[in-house]
Amino acid sequence: MIIGLCVRDSKLKNADIDSNYIDIYILPKASHMTNRRHILMTGAASIIVIGAGVFGARRLTSDLSVARKPWTVAGNDFEDPRMNALAYAILAPNPHNRQPWIADLRSDNALTVYCDLDRLLPETDPPNRQIVIGLGAFLEVLRQAAASQGYDIEVEQFPEGEPYPVLDERPVAHVTFNSNANTQSDPLFEHVLSRRTVRENFDQTLEVDAATLNQLGAVLHAAHGNFNWANDKESVETLKDICNRGWLVEVGVERTHQESTRLMRVGEKEINANPDGISLAGPVMEVGKLVGILEPEKLNDLNSRAYQETINFYSALIDSAMAFGWLTTDGNTRIDQLNVGAGWVRTHLAATKLGLAMHPLSQVLQEFPEMAGLYKEIHDFAGASNNQTVQGLFRYGYAKFPAPAPRWPLETRIADA
Ligand SMILES: Cc1cc2nc3c(=O)[nH]c(=O)nc-3n(C[C@H](O)[C@H](O)[C@H](O)COP(=O)(O)O)c2cc1C
């Protein structure tokens, strides 16, 4: 049997491939291929040949319309301004797409945000710092969406105290909605539905200029932290090297690597049923799933082809960076983390407006012991001293934006729904 690729677009992408790029047909066996029993996956997965098998003729694509539905529901009228705003807030960026937010609507004109403690990343984010940043991004999109409907929100951050060293049951924020005819819509809000984390190789012929990068920092308010950037060759090469080494540490430490593989959702069925975590969709992934090379035990096997392909895929992304940016704060309290989360999504929305692709590279900011050397290295590079903390590190460039990432439906994120 051969699996034939019918390429309809110029590029075949490794992950999250939309069904309109290519079709894969599994054909009944072809005589010259009958005895081949291997899979060839090039870096771009442009050829896949599978040996003798028992599959019938069929077509493989990933239809993620169920997992992506929340992106089409935002903007509907839920007859409750809080729900209308939440429908956008759940589209905020968040680490490993864990979507850790829960909204409790049981008080009038207000809501309380909790963190779902089952959605933490204890190995790669032991102090839950990145999770809190995601919650800060959620609150900022909530604010923008509320303003677009004529509501100011008043946010009390960690109203029952800031949890250390890890998050606990206490609320993350209490949010009151006040109708205000004079509320101005935030100009960044119109980019919420087109914002994407772009895990693509960036165009090597398109530089990211200083004027563009300066516009990202210009959308921050004082509490959001400081945005710095580099687009000169020497700094970009240094940062690529630091990020690549961080990536190798994360995948090389068994417990941090396995935390990620546990969160991998491979193929349409798995992603639509669990629209969170790391989604691997598209024909190549459907085939990988079908033939069993993308099972967690294979991905955890350091000698497997799938493990090596994963390393190469992400390293190639890092190596295609055309510029870097980083967000720092002077302190590192829970409130600093919430505030920088707002800054994070604001810079991302500003990039979206400019057609600039943004991809966070958080490995070297992770706070597990094996990463400590690189954590220090990136802080030294950024000139961060005392309590100053690099909260986010991003690569920038130009590439086609992918389809939206999966989300759980809004009703599943409401307390006691
Ligand atoms: C604090 C934080 C850290 C993140 N770190 C990474 C990262 O290291 N690598 C990556 O590919 N994406 C990273 N992301 C992006 C998320 O994976 C992404 O927001 C999520 O999958 C949802 O996709 P979307 O942003 O396209 O909606 C991070 C996001 C946040 C908020």
The ligand as a Tripos MOL2 file, in Angstrom:
@<TRIPOS>MOLECULE
LIG
   31    33     1     0     0
SMALL
NO_CHARGES

@<TRIPOS>ATOM
      1 C1          2.8500   32.2240   29.4970 C.3       1 LIG1
      2 C2          2.8020   31.5780   28.1420 C.ar      1 LIG1
      3 C3          3.8630   30.8050   27.7020 C.ar      1 LIG1
      4 C4          3.8490   30.2190   26.4290 C.ar      1 LIG1
      5 N1          4.9450   29.5150   25.9970 N.ar      1 LIG1
      6 C5          4.9380   28.9480   24.7710 C.ar      1 LIG1
      7 C6          6.0760   28.2480   24.2880 C.ar      1 LIG1
      8 O1          7.1010   28.1410   24.9500 O.2       1 LIG1
      9 N2          6.0210   27.6910   23.0560 N.ar      1 LIG1
     10 C7          4.9010   27.7920   22.2730 C.ar      1 LIG1
     11 O2          4.8920   27.2490   21.1700 O.2       1 LIG1
     12 N3          3.8120   28.4890   22.6980 N.ar      1 LIG1
     13 C8          3.8130   29.0570   23.9070 C.ar      1 LIG1
     14 N4          2.7230   29.7810   24.3380 N.ar      1 LIG1
     15 C9          1.5680   29.9510   23.4410 C.3       1 LIG1
     16 C10         0.4470   29.0040   23.8030 C.3       1 LIG1
     17 O3          0.8340   27.6680   23.5520 O.3       1 LIG1
     18 C11        -0.8040   29.4020   23.0150 C.3       1 LIG1
     19 O4         -1.2500   30.6420   23.5010 O.3       1 LIG1
     20 C12        -1.9120   28.3880   23.1380 C.3       1 LIG1
     21 O5         -1.5370   27.1660   22.5560 O.3       1 LIG1
     22 C13        -3.1900   28.8670   22.4580 C.3       1 LIG1
     23 O6         -2.9430   29.1890   21.1090 O.3       1 LIG1
     24 P1         -3.2490   30.6460   20.5420 P.3       1 LIG1
     25 O7         -2.3370   31.6070   21.2280 O.co2     1 LIG1
     26 O8         -2.9630   30.5460   19.0710 O.co2     1 LIG1
     27 O9         -4.6840   30.9660   20.8170 O.co2     1 LIG1
     28 C14         2.7180   30.4010   25.5900 C.ar      1 LIG1
     29 C15         1.6470   31.1980   26.0380 C.ar      1 LIG1
     30 C16         1.6820   31.7860   27.2830 C.ar      1 LIG1
     31 C17         0.5500   32.6790   27.7270 C.3       1 LIG1
@<TRIPOS>BOND
     1     1     2 1
     2     2     3 ar
     3     2    30 ar
     4     3     4 ar
     5     4     5 ar
     6     4    28 ar
     7     5     6 ar
     8     6     7 ar
     9     6    13 1
    10     7     8 2
    11     7     9 ar
    12     9    10 ar
    13    10    11 2
    14    10    12 ar
    15    12    13 ar
    16    13    14 ar
    17    14    15 1
    18    14    28 ar
    19    15    16 1
    20    16    17 1
    21    16    18 1
    22    18    19 1
    23    18    20 1
    24    20    21 1
    25    20    22 1
    26    22    23 1
    27    23    24 1
    28    24    25 2
    29    24    26 1
    30    24    27 1
    31    28    29 ar
    32    29    30 ar
    33    30    31 1
@<TRIPOS>SUBSTRUCTURE
     1 LIG1         1 GROUP 0 **** ****
